[in-house]
Amino acid sequence: MYSNKVASDLRKRLESAAYPDLGAMMEGYARAAADVAKGEFKQKLDFTSESIDGLDEILVRVGESPELDLDFEVRLWGSYLGEVLRRRYAGGWEMTPYPGGAVSVPAVEVRGSRLFPLLKVYRRLTVGEEEDLGAFFTMVTERLGKPAKVN
């Protein structure tokens, strides 16, 4: 089972790493999320749209932890969700104010739209199943259309 010790050690490692920019940091967290998914949850997170249901299952289990480090878990799993979207639509990471908020947060910019994957993961962990990631991903793909072509 994914323990508080595993999460704490991973958090220390990721927070002590030097990243050249926001995109590199989010990609580093996303790769770590994929590693944790494989090692601790026996889920394959491979940055494809098919992995979103597996991510949602992980969040259900993470959210059940009485020792949940919400800030870290949101960064870890939100970066993975954001990387799936960024890669699918050839977007980019940016720090941007959340609409109606006074704080800037990492967002994925795609075709003039801003997506807030960390906030979606936060809502999934705090609100519950009505914030299902599969439904969110379907809505995003309907609005953004076809994925970007990869050369």
N, C-alpha and C positions, 0 to 999 in steps of 0.2 A: 504494500500500500504506500502511496505517495505520502511521505512523512513530512512533518514540519522541519526536521533536520535536513532532509534532501532539499526542500525549498529554500531554507535559510542558507545552506552552503552554495546553492546555485545563485541566489540573490547576491551574495558577497562576491562571487566570481564575476558575475555579469556587471555589477556596479563598479568593480575595480578595473575593468577593462577600459582601454583607451580606444575610442571610436573617432574616426576622422570627421564624421558628420552624422546627422540624424538618421539618414537612410541606412548607413552602415550599422548604427546602433540597433535600429528596429530589425534589420535583417539578422543581426547576431542574436537578439532575443528570440526571434522567430525560429532560427535554427535550434536554439536551446529548447524551445517548446516542442519541436519535432522530436528531439532526442528524449526528452522527458516522457512524451507520449508513448514512444516505443518502449522505453525501459521500465516505466512505472505503470503505464495504463494498457500496454499491449495494443496500442492503436497506431496505425500508419498515417502520419500527417506528411503528405508529400507535395504540399503547395498546390494541389488541384482542387477544383470545385467539389469533387467527390469526397474530399477529406473534411468538409464542413460538418457533416453529420457526426463524424468521429470526434471532432473538436467539441461539438455540443454535448456529446456523451461525457467527455472528460470534464467539462464545466459543471455538469450535474454532480459528478463525484467530488470535484474540488470544492464546490459550494456547500457540500455536506460536512466539511471539516470544521470542528469546533475551534481550531487554532488557525483559521484562515488569515493569511497575510494579504488582505484584499488589494492593497496598493501594488504589491509585487505580482500577484496572480493576474491582475488586470493588465499590467505591462507585458507579462510573459505571453499570455494567450491572446491578448489584443494585438500584439505585434504580429503574431502568426496570422490572425484573421486579416489584418491589414496587408501583410505580404502576399496572401492569396489574391486579394483584390488588386494590389499594385501590379503584380506580375500579370494577372489576367488582362488588365486594361492598360498596361504600360504607363502607369501613373507614377507619382512621386510623393515622397513624404515631405511634410512641411509642418512647422509649428504655426498654429492659427488659433485665434480666439474662438471658443465654442459659442455658437449663436446664443445671445442672451446672457452669456457668462463673462466674468471679468478675468478669467484665466485662459492662457493659451495651452493647447494640448496638441499632441501629434495627430495629424490628419493625413489622409491619402487624397491627393488631388488627382482627379481623373476627368479629362475633357471639360474642365471648368466647374466640375462638381467637387465638393469636399465630403469625404466619408470619414466618420469618426469611429473606427473599429474598437478602440480602447473603451470608449463610452458604451458601445454596444455590449462588450464583454462585461463591463461593470454592471450594466442593467441585467444581463443574463444571470450574473452571480447574486445580485441583490433582490431582483424582482421575481425571477423564476421562469418557469416554462413558457409563459406568455411572451417572453422575449427570445423565443426560439431562433437560433442562428440560421437554420435551414430556411425559414420563412423570410428572414432578413436578406439572406443571400439571393433568394428567388426574386424578391422585390428589387434589389439592386441590379441584378442581371436583366430584369425586364426594363428597367429605366435606362440602363447604360447600353443595352443592346449587345451586339457581337463583341467577343474578345478582340483585343489587338492582335494583329498578325505578328508572329515571331519569325524573324529571319534566321 
